[in-house]
């Protein structure tokens, strides 16, 4: 299954570069533009995107103007903008945008919102790969070089969170919230136990790194 493709239209190069880098790190394919009119022209040739991240204040054509093209090609939109007035937010959402996020924002917040929109619109690719592992979150299967690996449900869920966020540090609290829910009041060390089991069973003692006082990171070593 191909990676989800995301169109990014943002004229602040520092923000665009940071967003694109983080999206690519977790497995998305990103096509970026810094001019609304150029992005609009490119859509005539290539509009096979699963989601668009649009700034509102853009040269050439603003984000609101671009939205009509996104509707034409059935591309869901998340606005990410410095415009904090409620009028702009109401307009964006009323016209049909899936979400509206105000700068500055945490990258992890953007990633969560992207995943929710892709899931809600039925476009989320739930197949994740790391080395020779393939994890299918929808069908709850994990294979290594094509051979099925049987993991207990909670260990599978922990590994799925690490796979979805490979090369990014994931806190113990976030793992707990995603799997056990925000109302879980048990021992946070339950995450450590599951991770220790995964390292042993999957032979990933080096790749699943402990990040001091924070959590874990599934790290893909560059050759």
Secondary structure, DSSP 4 states (H G I P E B T S, - for coil): -PPPEEEEE-S-HHHHHHHHHHHHHTT-EEEEES-HHHHHHHHTT----SEEEE-SS-SSS-HHHHHHHHHHTT--EEEEES---HHHHHHHHHTT-SEEEESS--HHHHHHHHHHHHHHTT----EEEETTEEEETTTTEEEETTEEE---HHHHHHHHHHHHTTTS-EEHHHHHHHHT-TT--S-THHHHHHHHHHHHHHT-TTTEEEETTTEEEE-----
